[in-house]
Amino acid sequence: MSITTAIGLAGGISPAFAVDPTVARTSAGCSFASTSDHTNNVQTCKVWSESMQSYVTVKVRPSDQPTGEQEQAVYFLGGINDPSGSAGSSLYSAQYNLVMINGSTSTWSSDWQSPPLDSDGNPLTTSSGEAYDPQWETFIGEELPDYLNENFAIDQAGNAIVGLSISGGQAVNLALKYPDLFKVALSTSGYYQTNNPIGWILIPFILSSRQGISNGLDGMWGNPFSAGNTWASNDVFGRIWQTKPNGQTIIVSTGNGLIASQAEWDELMALGGIGEAVMGSVLEFVSFVSAVILNAQAAILGLPIDFIYTNGAHTWQRWGRTDEEEAKKVQDALKKYQVPTTTTNSGSAIAASLVANDPTVLSSLTEVPTTDDTTAPDEPDTIAATTADSPTSDEALAPDPDAVPESDTAGETSEVDASATSDSPVTPDVPVAQDAPEPNAGSLAPVVGPDANPAPPEPVDEAASDSDAP
């Protein structure tokens, strides 16, 4: 049949996906890490970070949108081990892409002025012995959006970002720094007034006690008493007024610090007894006070911030009570930033999509069958779109969800050696979830590594861990 005929036939078939969510983007360094991930269309991708000279593990669940529709995404500061299910595929419509970033939260998902030091004052290092230099804001706000746009057609405007506990305030902070990229931000049990004596004490304490980092005061944003520090530019309270002129929507969720159920009490006791129960209550109460202060500021200035208050301490049980409400609010807010599309389901648009997904379709479209005058015309051929980068059985081998590349040779990447042990509670496997902080416990295994060559080396899988909770 001719191209003209094929295009006409194409007008009667369903639109092609912008990116087929059932097929791993192997050309972009992605694969399905498990059968469960494949069932839920969750791909594990190795994304090169120029600023950190390393591959970063990122989980992506593509949308099921047809070609030409707006592709909005929800970015999660963390991975997929949130037992509250707040990043679960069942909570977020398949209309939205889900992007889960592993490794960032153990160093506050921030750009550091100097490498973090361990409890002995030694620089945290990669497995090859190089100093670890966290530059997560640059990666999340600049490098990752380019990768997602190129490989998953995700728009670089009108998205949402979500953070929990120590990632909560930073989710809002990143939205304020990249207001076009992130129009919506959700912070659960976060902290918002950081550029003050309490913040100068609290943040270093959290980084030290939960992540084993001894120089949180001056290593991350610089010494607050010295010129050149960036504490003010990272203080949500001091910059939240910008949400109104930016046209953004912020959602803040917090418990009141009161243990609200037997299950919550049992969770805290299993983590370390009375001491952990006290710490869990204190951490959530501090978040509660911080949110109340932010609420008063928002009311005075008329800012677009929605607050959710509930009972509970700094636990998975508390977070699980509000995850559905939070997910609904995020999606409702994203709808405000959807723009009308001009794409129609025309035959030419669909045929172009088919050819883009499988160049062999073009040759079949140009074949003209021969018939005699006494024979009825053939039935129209069925045009089936296939994807050239479908994974082979070897390509789809399941790496560890938090796996990262490692090499002992020069120019290849490696990961930070873990210096702390996570004692998070055993939780069910959630296919797609926010790798939120574990209550009162964590481990440090961010994903970075040196590379002396301009082109990124091939990744080699190696396990890494990430814990967000203070």
C-alpha positions as CSV (number, residue, x, y, z in Angstrom):
1,M,0.0,0.0,0.0
2,S,1.1,3.6,-0.5
3,I,2.0,6.0,2.3
4,T,-1.1,8.0,1.6
5,T,-3.3,4.9,2.1
6,A,-1.4,3.9,5.2
7,I,-1.8,7.3,6.7
8,G,-5.5,7.1,6.0
9,L,-5.8,3.8,7.7
10,A,-3.7,5.0,10.6
11,G,-6.4,7.6,11.4
12,G,-8.6,4.8,12.6
13,I,-6.3,3.2,15.1
14,S,-5.5,4.2,18.7
15,P,-2.8,6.9,19.3
16,A,0.7,5.6,19.9
17,F,2.3,6.3,23.3
18,A,4.8,9.1,23.6
19,V,6.9,6.5,25.3
20,D,5.6,2.9,25.5
21,P,5.5,2.4,29.3
22,T,5.7,-1.4,28.9
23,V,9.1,-1.3,27.1
24,A,12.3,-0.6,28.9
25,R,14.4,2.3,27.4
26,T,17.6,0.3,27.1
27,S,19.1,2.9,24.9
28,A,18.8,5.3,27.8
29,G,20.4,2.9,30.3
30,C,17.1,1.6,31.7
31,S,15.8,-1.9,32.5
32,F,13.1,-3.6,34.6
33,A,14.7,-4.5,37.9
34,S,12.2,-7.1,38.8
35,T,9.0,-8.8,37.6
36,S,7.0,-6.6,40.0
37,D,8.6,-3.5,38.5
38,H,7.8,-4.7,35.0
39,T,4.2,-5.3,36.0
40,N,4.0,-1.8,37.2
41,N,6.0,-0.3,34.3
42,V,8.8,0.9,36.6
43,Q,12.2,1.2,34.9
44,T,15.5,1.5,36.7
45,C,17.8,3.9,34.9
46,K,21.4,4.9,35.2
47,V,21.6,8.6,34.6
48,W,25.0,10.3,34.2
49,S,25.6,13.4,36.4
50,E,28.3,15.7,35.1
51,S,28.3,17.8,38.2
52,M,29.0,14.7,40.4
53,Q,30.9,12.7,37.8
54,S,28.9,9.6,38.4
55,Y,25.8,7.6,37.4
56,V,22.8,8.1,39.6
57,T,20.1,5.5,40.0
58,V,16.7,6.9,39.0
59,K,13.4,5.0,38.8
60,V,10.9,6.1,36.1
61,R,7.3,5.1,35.6
62,P,6.3,6.5,32.2
63,S,2.8,7.8,31.7
64,D,0.4,6.2,29.3
65,Q,-0.3,9.5,27.5
66,P,-0.6,9.4,23.7
67,T,2.0,11.2,21.5
68,G,1.7,15.0,21.7
69,E,0.0,15.3,25.0
70,Q,1.5,17.3,27.9
71,E,3.9,15.0,29.9
72,Q,3.9,16.1,33.5
73,A,5.9,14.3,36.2
74,V,6.0,13.9,39.9
75,Y,9.6,13.9,41.2
76,F,10.2,12.0,44.5
77,L,13.3,12.8,46.6
78,G,14.2,9.3,47.4
79,G,13.7,5.8,46.0
80,I,10.9,3.3,46.1
81,N,11.0,1.9,49.7
82,D,8.4,4.1,51.3
83,P,6.0,1.7,53.1
84,S,3.4,4.4,53.3
85,G,3.0,4.0,49.6
86,S,3.0,7.8,49.0
87,A,4.8,7.3,45.7
88,G,2.8,4.2,44.9
89,S,1.5,3.7,41.3
90,S,-2.0,3.1,42.7
91,L,-2.1,6.6,44.2
92,Y,-1.0,8.5,41.1
93,S,-2.8,8.3,37.8
94,A,-1.0,6.8,34.9
95,Q,-1.5,10.2,33.2
96,Y,1.5,11.3,35.2
97,N,5.1,10.2,35.0
98,L,6.7,9.2,38.3
99,V,10.4,9.9,38.8
100,M,12.2,8.6,42.0
101,I,15.7,9.7,42.7
102,N,17.9,7.5,44.8
103,G,20.8,8.6,47.0
104,S,20.1,12.3,47.4
105,T,18.4,12.5,50.8
106,S,21.3,11.3,53.0
107,T,23.0,14.6,52.2
108,W,19.9,16.8,52.3
109,S,19.3,16.7,48.5
110,S,21.5,19.8,48.3
111,D,24.6,21.2,46.7
112,W,27.5,21.1,49.2
113,Q,30.2,23.7,49.4
114,S,32.8,21.1,50.6
115,P,32.8,17.3,50.8
116,P,31.0,15.8,53.8
117,L,33.2,14.3,56.5
118,D,32.6,11.2,58.6
119,S,32.6,11.1,62.4
120,D,36.4,10.9,62.5
121,G,36.7,14.0,60.3
122,N,37.7,12.1,57.2
123,P,36.1,12.9,53.8
124,L,33.4,10.5,52.7
125,T,34.8,8.7,49.7
126,T,33.7,6.7,46.8
127,S,34.7,3.0,46.5
128,S,37.7,4.1,44.4
129,G,38.9,6.4,47.2
130,E,37.8,9.8,45.7
131,A,36.1,12.4,47.9
132,Y,32.3,12.5,47.6
133,D,31.0,15.8,46.3
134,P,27.2,16.1,46.6
135,Q,25.7,18.4,44.0
136,W,22.1,17.2,44.1
137,E,20.3,20.5,43.4
138,T,22.2,20.8,40.1
139,F,21.4,17.2,39.2
140,I,17.7,17.3,40.1
141,G,17.0,20.8,38.8
142,E,19.1,20.9,35.6
143,E,20.7,17.6,34.5
144,L,17.9,15.1,35.2
145,P,15.1,17.2,33.4
146,D,17.2,17.2,30.3
147,Y,17.6,13.4,30.4
148,L,13.9,12.8,31.1
149,N,12.9,15.1,28.3
150,E,15.2,13.5,25.8
151,N,14.4,9.9,26.7
152,F,10.8,10.0,28.1
153,A,9.4,13.1,26.5
154,I,8.7,14.6,30.0
155,D,8.1,18.3,29.9
156,Q,10.5,20.7,31.6
157,A,7.8,22.8,33.1
158,G,4.6,22.3,35.1
159,N,5.8,19.3,37.3
160,A,5.6,18.4,41.0
161,I,8.3,17.6,43.5
162,V,7.7,15.6,46.7
163,G,9.8,15.2,49.9
164,L,9.5,13.6,53.3
165,S,11.1,14.5,56.6
166,I,14.6,16.0,55.9
167,S,13.6,16.0,52.2
168,G,10.4,17.9,52.9
169,G,11.7,21.4,53.3
170,Q,14.2,20.7,50.5
171,A,11.4,19.8,48.1
172,V,9.9,23.2,48.6
173,N,13.4,24.8,48.4
174,L,14.0,23.1,45.0
175,A,10.6,24.3,43.8
176,L,11.5,27.9,44.8
177,K,14.8,27.6,43.0
178,Y,13.3,26.1,39.8
179,P,9.8,27.6,39.7
180,D,9.1,26.8,36.1
181,L,10.2,23.2,36.4
182,F,8.3,22.6,39.6
183,K,4.9,24.3,39.9
184,V,3.8,22.0,42.7
185,A,5.6,20.9,45.9
186,L,4.6,18.6,48.7
187,S,6.5,18.5,52.0
188,T,5.6,15.9,54.6
189,S,7.0,16.3,58.1
190,G,9.6,18.8,56.9
191,Y,11.4,21.8,58.4
192,Y,11.2,25.3,57.0
193,Q,13.0,27.8,59.3
194,T,16.7,26.8,58.9
195,N,18.6,30.1,58.8
196,N,18.6,30.8,62.5
197,P,20.4,29.4,65.6
198,I,17.9,26.6,66.0
199,G,18.5,25.5,62.4
200,W,22.2,25.9,62.7
201,I,22.0,23.3,65.6
202,L,19.3,21.0,64.3
203,I,20.5,20.4,60.8
204,P,24.1,19.4,61.8
205,F,22.6,17.3,64.6
206,I,20.4,15.4,62.2
207,L,23.2,14.9,59.7
208,S,25.5,13.7,62.5
209,S,23.2,11.4,64.4
210,R,21.4,9.9,61.5
211,Q,23.8,10.1,58.6
212,G,27.2,10.0,60.3
213,I,28.3,13.4,58.8
214,S,30.3,15.6,61.2
215,N,30.6,18.9,59.2
216,G,26.9,19.6,58.5
217,L,27.3,23.1,59.9
218,D,29.8,24.5,57.5
219,G,30.2,21.7,54.8
220,M,26.8,21.9,53.2
221,W,25.9,25.6,53.0
222,G,29.0,27.1,54.5
223,N,29.6,28.5,58.0
224,P,26.6,30.7,58.8
225,F,29.0,33.2,60.4
226,S,31.2,33.5,57.4
227,A,30.9,35.4,54.1
228,G,29.7,33.3,51.2
229,N,27.4,31.0,53.1
230,T,24.1,30.0,51.5
231,W,22.0,29.4,54.5
232,A,19.7,32.3,53.7
233,S,19.1,31.2,50.1
234,N,18.2,27.7,51.4
235,D,15.8,29.0,54.1
236,V,12.2,28.2,53.0
237,F,10.7,30.6,55.5
238,G,12.7,33.5,54.1
239,R,11.8,32.8,50.5
240,I,8.3,31.3,50.7
241,W,6.7,34.6,49.6
242,Q,8.0,33.9,46.1
243,T,5.4,31.2,45.6
244,K,2.7,33.8,44.9
245,P,4.5,35.7,42.0
246,N,5.8,32.3,40.7
247,G,2.2,31.0,40.5
248,Q,3.1,27.9,42.5
249,T,1.1,25.6,44.8
250,I,2.7,24.3,48.0
251,I,1.2,21.5,50.1
252,V,2.5,21.0,53.7
253,S,1.6,18.0,55.8
254,T,2.5,17.3,59.5
255,G,1.6,15.4,62.6
256,N,1.5,16.9,66.0
257,G,4.0,14.6,67.6
258,L,1.5,12.6,69.7
259,I,1.7,8.8,69.2
260,A,-1.7,8.1,67.8
261,S,-2.0,4.3,67.8
262,Q,-0.7,1.1,69.2
263,A,0.8,0.2,65.9
264,E,2.7,3.5,65.9
265,W,4.0,2.8,69.4
266,D,5.1,-0.7,68.4
267,E,6.9,0.7,65.4
268,L,8.9,3.1,67.5
269,M,9.6,0.5,70.2
270,A,10.9,-1.9,67.6
271,L,13.4,0.7,66.5
272,G,15.0,1.2,69.8
273,G,12.6,1.4,72.7
274,I,11.7,4.4,74.8
275,G,14.5,6.5,73.4
276,E,13.3,6.1,69.9
277,A,9.7,6.8,70.9
278,V,10.7,10.1,72.5
279,M,12.8,11.0,69.5
280,G,10.0,10.2,67.1
281,S,7.6,12.4,69.0
282,V,10.1,15.3,69.3
283,L,11.0,15.3,65.6
284,E,7.4,15.4,64.5
285,F,6.5,18.0,67.1
286,V,9.4,20.2,65.7
287,S,8.0,19.8,62.2
288,F,4.5,20.7,63.6
289,V,5.8,23.9,65.1
290,S,7.7,24.7,61.9
291,A,4.5,24.2,59.9
292,V,2.4,26.3,62.2
293,I,4.8,29.2,61.9
294,L,4.8,28.8,58.1
295,N,1.0,28.7,58.1
296,A,0.8,32.0,60.0
297,Q,3.1,33.6,57.4
298,A,1.1,32.2,54.5
299,A,-2.1,33.5,56.0
300,I,-0.7,37.0,56.5
301,L,0.8,37.1,53.0
302,G,-2.1,35.3,51.3
303,L,0.2,32.6,49.9
304,P,-1.0,29.5,47.9
305,I,-0.1,26.9,50.6
306,D,-2.4,24.1,51.6
307,F,-1.8,22.6,55.1
308,I,-2.7,19.1,56.3
309,Y,-2.6,18.4,60.1
310,T,-3.0,15.1,61.8
311,N,-2.1,13.2,64.9
312,G,1.0,11.1,65.0
313,A,4.8,11.0,65.5
314,H,7.7,10.7,63.0
315,T,6.6,7.2,61.8
316,W,5.5,5.3,58.8
317,Q,2.2,4.8,60.5
318,R,1.6,8.5,60.7
319,W,2.7,9.1,57.1
320,G,0.5,6.3,55.8
321,R,-2.6,8.0,57.2
322,T,-2.3,11.0,54.9
323,D,-0.6,9.6,51.8
324,E,-3.8,9.2,49.8
325,E,-5.0,12.8,50.6
326,E,-1.5,14.2,49.8
327,A,-1.4,12.3,46.4
328,K,-4.8,13.6,45.5
329,K,-3.9,17.2,46.3
330,V,-0.7,17.0,44.2
331,Q,-2.7,15.7,41.2
332,D,-5.4,18.2,41.6
333,A,-2.8,21.0,41.8
334,L,-1.0,19.7,38.6
335,K,-4.2,20.0,36.7
336,K,-4.0,23.8,37.1
337,Y,-0.8,23.8,35.1
338,Q,-2.0,21.7,32.2
339,V,-1.9,23.5,28.9
340,P,-4.2,22.7,25.9
341,T,-2.5,20.6,23.3
342,T,-2.8,21.2,19.6
343,T,-2.1,17.6,18.6
344,T,-5.0,15.7,17.0
345,N,-5.4,12.0,16.3
346,S,-4.9,12.6,12.6
347,G,-3.6,9.9,10.4
348,S,-0.4,11.8,9.6
349,A,0.5,12.4,13.3
350,I,-0.1,8.7,14.2
351,A,1.7,7.4,11.2
352,A,4.7,9.6,12.0
353,S,4.7,8.2,15.6
354,L,4.6,4.7,14.2
355,V,7.6,5.3,12.0
356,A,9.5,7.0,14.8
357,N,9.0,3.9,17.0
358,D,9.9,1.4,14.3
359,P,11.7,2.5,11.2
360,T,10.8,-0.8,9.5
361,V,7.2,0.4,9.3
362,L,8.2,2.9,6.7
363,S,9.3,0.2,4.3
364,S,6.0,-1.7,4.7
365,L,4.1,1.5,4.1
366,T,5.8,2.1,0.7
367,E,5.1,-1.4,-0.6
368,V,2.3,-1.4,-3.3
369,P,0.6,-4.8,-3.7
370,T,-0.3,-5.9,-7.2
371,T,-3.9,-7.0,-8.0
372,D,-5.7,-8.0,-11.2
373,D,-8.9,-6.4,-12.4
374,T,-11.1,-9.3,-11.4
375,T,-9.9,-9.6,-7.8
376,A,-11.5,-7.7,-5.0
377,P,-9.1,-5.3,-3.2
378,D,-7.2,-6.8,-0.2
379,E,-8.3,-6.0,3.3
380,P,-6.4,-3.1,4.8
381,D,-3.2,-4.2,6.5
382,T,-3.0,-3.8,10.3
383,I,-0.2,-1.5,11.3
384,A,1.4,-2.5,14.6
385,A,3.9,-0.3,16.4
386,T,6.9,-1.9,17.9
387,T,9.8,-0.5,19.9
388,A,13.3,-0.9,18.7
389,D,14.8,-0.7,22.1
390,S,12.8,-3.4,23.8
391,P,15.2,-5.2,26.2
392,T,16.6,-8.6,25.5
393,S,16.6,-11.1,28.3
394,D,20.1,-10.1,29.2
395,E,19.3,-6.4,29.1
396,A,16.4,-6.8,31.4
397,L,18.3,-8.6,34.1
398,A,17.1,-7.2,37.4
399,P,19.7,-5.0,39.1
400,D,19.2,-4.0,42.7
401,P,16.7,-1.1,42.8
402,D,19.4,1.1,44.4
403,A,22.2,-0.3,42.4
404,V,24.9,2.0,41.1
405,P,27.9,1.6,38.8
406,E,31.3,0.9,40.2
407,S,34.8,0.5,38.8
408,D,38.2,0.3,40.3
409,T,39.9,1.7,37.1
410,A,40.5,5.4,36.3
411,G,37.8,7.2,34.5
412,E,35.0,4.9,35.6
413,T,32.4,5.6,38.2
414,S,32.0,4.3,41.7
415,E,29.8,4.8,44.8
416,V,30.2,6.1,48.3
417,D,31.1,3.6,50.9
418,A,28.3,3.1,53.4
419,S,29.3,4.4,56.8
420,A,26.1,3.9,58.7
421,T,23.6,1.1,59.0
422,S,19.9,1.6,58.4
423,D,17.6,0.2,61.0
424,S,14.4,1.0,59.3
425,P,11.4,-1.3,60.0
426,V,10.8,-4.2,57.7
427,T,8.1,-3.1,55.2
428,P,6.3,-4.5,52.3
429,D,7.7,-4.1,48.8
430,V,6.0,-1.2,47.1
431,P,6.7,-1.1,43.4
432,V,6.8,2.6,43.1
433,A,7.4,4.7,46.1
434,Q,9.1,7.6,47.6
435,D,12.3,6.6,49.3
436,A,11.4,8.6,52.3
437,P,13.3,8.9,55.5
438,E,13.2,6.1,58.0
439,P,12.0,7.3,61.3
440,N,15.0,8.0,63.5
441,A,17.4,5.9,61.5
442,G,19.4,6.0,58.3
443,S,22.3,4.9,56.2
444,L,24.6,6.9,53.9
445,A,25.3,5.5,50.5
446,P,24.9,8.2,48.0
447,V,25.7,7.6,44.4
448,V,28.7,9.4,43.1
449,G,32.0,8.8,41.5
450,P,34.9,10.5,39.7
451,D,35.4,10.4,35.9
452,A,38.4,11.9,34.2
453,N,37.0,11.4,30.7
454,P,34.5,13.7,28.9
455,A,32.2,10.8,27.9
456,P,30.6,8.8,30.7
457,P,31.8,5.2,31.2
458,E,29.5,2.2,31.0
459,P,27.7,1.6,34.3
460,V,28.4,-1.5,36.4
461,D,25.7,-2.4,38.9
462,E,26.5,-2.3,42.6
463,A,24.2,-2.0,45.6
464,A,23.7,1.3,47.3
465,S,21.4,2.5,50.1
466,D,19.6,5.7,50.9
467,S,17.9,6.7,54.1
468,D,16.1,10.0,54.4
469,A,14.8,10.1,57.9
470,P,16.4,12.0,60.7
